[in-house]
Amino acid sequence: MKKIFVIARKEFESCFHSWLGVLMGTLFFLVAGAFFTILVLDYARISADPQQLGPNNTLGIDPTQFIFGSFFTNLSLILVFLVPLLTMRSFAEERRQETLELLFTYPLSDFEIAAGKMLGVIWFFELLIVPLLGYPVLFHWIGGSFDGGPVILGFFGFWLLGISYLAVGVFVSSLTRSPIISALGTFGILAVFCISDWVQNVSDGPWGRFFTSISPLGHYRHLTLGILDMRDVVFFGFFTLYFLFLVIRSIEMRNWKT
């Protein structure tokens, strides 16, 4: 376990050794902050005149879903662009610089290497989440009210979704020596997940339900609505472990070539 943490720490620190890590963090905070600000301003505008939503609407809107539900949906879209950049250097950069073979000479198992690499990027992702926890506090401070349960589950769901996407990115990075190809490949896979979730909007039949069931976004949506279904948690756990397994198998391929 100690070896995993050593690799994870090295991976985590590498995110700050280049301009890319700082740039990703800065852009993430700016875009997330812009989304939240726009949602709060829209809520304030509509709350001042609820009939904007229709002549029969006199109760206004639910701030929990209008602000935070929409906020978490927007965050999931940011991940599609953030994760490829965050994971593209994980294995591909070391392959390109020919330092990965040096890592293989250390007394480390394939599982320790894969788990350590993945844990490092998870730490960086969690670091990005921490400031977002202040948004509900800020909204309450300016006089807003909301249901805390769905907001907590929304953050939990975003954490699970992020870890799942990171597992995909680390796997793709383990297949190539080009960070650019890794980023494009990860983006393509995550885009397919988004498209499969949208299938339900054009098809209500068994195919629509099938693609929605295998899409991480479908399970993520339940959590953002305040619905805690253990099947969704199990899905994310299985999804992450499956791609971690694929990373290990990808590392093992070096033995097949020798």
Buried (B, 14 or more C-beta within 10 A) or exposed (E): EEBBBBBBBEBBEBBEEEEBBEEBBEBBEEBBEEBBEBBBEBBBEBBEEBEEEEEEEEEBBBBBBBBBBBBBBBBBBBBBBBBBBBBBBBBBBBBBEEEBEEBEEEEBEBBBBBBBBBBBBBBBBEEBBEEBEEBBEEBEEEEBEBEEEBBBBBBBBBBBBBBBBBBBBBBBBBBBBBBEBBBBBBBEBBEEBBEBBBBBEEBEEEEBEBBBEEBBBBBBBBBBBBEBEEEBBEBBBEBBEEBBBBBBEBBEEEEEEE
